[in-house]
Amino acid sequence: MAETATPAETAKRANPETLRAARRSPASHLAPTFESGSVAGTVTLKEIPFQTMVGIRVERDSDAGARLASVTDGLPAACGEVSGSGRATTLWLGPEEFLVIAPESAHDSLGGDLIRALVEALGDDPGQVVDLSANRTTFELSGIRARDVLEKGCSLDLHPRAFRAGTALATEIGNIPAMLLKTGEESFRIFPRASFADFLGRWLLDGMREFASPEVP
Amino acid sequence: MLLISCPNCGPRDETEFHYGGQAHVAYPENPDALTDRQWAEYLFYRDNTKGAFAERWVHSTGCRQWFNMLRDTVSYDIQAIYKMGEPRPDMERAVVNTTAATTPEGATK
């Protein structure tokens, strides 16, 4: 039988700070490896854990779509587009499917109001707003060699003329499905599902390893 | 590897897609009235065309939307890509579409 928690223990567990300290991100065990595997000034990899993510399914041109767009500062209209401002970033997943990504503090359990605002904006109209914060984790790959590392496992055209900063595409990286967001000329954010985080982390580390050695002319 | 032009996402590798079998197989209007043989034929019997074949595909790693494709089963030439619910394009129109619908490599051999 499971232990029965005393009221004091329950109260302690409900405390957001205690909860936060108890959480383990999907690639937390790789954090030291990411640090030692990163090559400063060439390519660096780190995990950004616990970002708030909300899945939205709504017809973009409907009234509900317009109300949701006012919360997220716009919904992207086509494949690759990204909308939003400082508060949240919204990626296009499909014609009527979007993923809102915001900092951890925006989550309702930590005092934010993003999910409640989105649920209220949808109201009773057809569509859905689902908290997907635990579905994916975030990797940040940056540096002048970041594109070379990605190109080892991703068949998209990642050349800057085809894949511009501020766009995001659903793709496969190392044979696993992931969202790829280009945040700057030399920085990418990768959103793999939590269960793939270990595999993709090790895949990227393997791809980064050659850049730690001096270049062979 | 085929390069398939998803109507939503543009040209992507074949590995991002899944095949959905023959297109335009209508659900029987009155299934109760069918004999077992007719029902089995609706469920399991499909054309095995040599040449242009209309089939369904889904972009499972991308936008997760279904679409129809007219593909030559001999040459793998993708002749047309069109939305679910649209009728199969006739061949003359399909030839015109080839240049528009399948961009760069176009998966022609």
Interface residues (C-beta under 8 A of the other chain):
Chain A: A78 C79 L93 G94 P95 E97 S155 L169 A170 T171 E172 P177
Chain B: N8 C9 G10 D13 T15 E16 T61 G62 C63 R64 Q65
